[in-house]
């Protein structure tokens, strides 16, 4: 899947089906002049249903199809025949999709499980046929109910990536390189900022065939929560991660300051993000000799409020301790 095929935000129009009309038919048969009412009920209009699909991870299939209309219910017939129900329309979405009302921006529901189904536009109920209105005093009702009208909505589908660990860092901090080394994912890697324009997912293989999912999020810059850089485009993907792994290069001017800026951007976007488990990985540490590393460690022990590790993706140093630390945090 190329970056251009990753779509995580679409607006669509949905319309359910009208309910079918009830029949006002009167029974007529040879030798039975006045057989009475036998009009059947109308069929239900089709629903539009949002369904979770674990095999999808993008909304790309909705990029060019923006209108969904369910079938109308059939009208009732004679001999109490009920009209056919309208055809239901299913919209398959990846797990982690949030459905909003476009006009009010109100969240209607979220899809988080495979084959989970939610009706977004309910089909109109079919009208009752005239045989339902027959009474002792009104034995030949010549009226029936019309079906209820369809329901139509403009909705926004917004994907928030489902991953156990989210990589957080400035552009060009080495997040994509780490993901390519620690998982079998093959993200785009280059020596310029904002190489990653879309989230990338990879599966980390741990001991005893156990796994967890890691997400590489496009780099954060100062002011991201106000829309600078890639802004809100990527920050929402971090909301669902259980653990946040802050990646800060060893050659940064001030590691503590970079961590504080990243944390502040998350706080400004959503204060609840500060409740997540956090770990700092000092990347590109193969550039440090033992003396420099010891000196930096003494400094970081005083400054950093949370646990940190020295790693090097290129030299594949510290990968096992990193996996151990993340696994323990996920299963604490």
Steps between C-alpha positions, in 0.01 A plus 500: 500500500659827391476827693254638244265211568483568874174690555385563856231768456198495265154657484213297357124530446277215614130442436283216626193371313136608526260260667252334261132600498243275661231365265131593520398198290160337548475127443303404188439144386235313301193437717648727774367846426620669815806324628618785721838672532815297426759769422852408618758715678774692323861381527766674706736737323866393479748610765845650442735311733860575598695175551847441645745306285830387650651452153482874424733767634406803288188680369642510147208295360266790596712768331306485173163358610330761716128414469327195647127437452314199639201340323136601555254262662245324276130588521254261664288276278177306507443188711688671784827484304772705667723707275869408469747678726732745328860393442739594782824674402821421692796736526810309613754704697827419680502456876554831679260698280308783667167599342390863540197701392654743250268791583528487880843330516350282774649150538229244426700185574834323451577168334763302691415130442502275195150456345352751748192654335334836569200638312580853386177561302195295597255391233142626521247264657247347262137618524225269631252350258127550539438160657669632817219757541204264473270521804151384592362842411724564199520175310608648166772762560605647167817665620856389585810669638770650281854390579726719713746715301872433459776646716792686342819634653835651417761323709875525550712188540824556686756225553711488816770238462474211748848420631651401834804729479515839332833656395519868588783729393617794294543459124809298403542355852534147362147370560464337158845342529409351839172366364678338203752331732271388783216384269465370144345829384671688217429870551657768282836607647705802394727764654255790479218614724140381455604193304203327666174660391262225614494264800679169450419185697729210581470183707776449760580134559575426864592183688287184481331615177335795675459827310395861539429777247713813463397813308739752345327839503615797283738725691374760748621859489445772758151645448363179352195509728406835341527351151864573411684240297267207448292618798196302609546276198717258696443583868166316509681177410687510832177513704442124486857389581549337841868598526679803355865452404677836475792480257764770549837488319817494708638801307206724601604835652285441809333161547291613799374807311398290197311261727321792670396652163364169374311438824357852497368457145321180604358676808371791292333264254344270761595511872393136538807396300714576806331208678666251263812300583812672363855391419790697350741342252821693431558409133821516294696417817762310294651847442590517872809338646486350848630818666244726330219255575595486870510879519164532323347233724606688814334814361179324387456318833453841662285658226265236354195413711439160334699193396727530195712265288794546262437338162640499147277375221780497241742306726206306651611582853256487789219335301442212747486726811265732309263213411513375860418844640209554259359151559513548879325836472227356276439213741548681829 
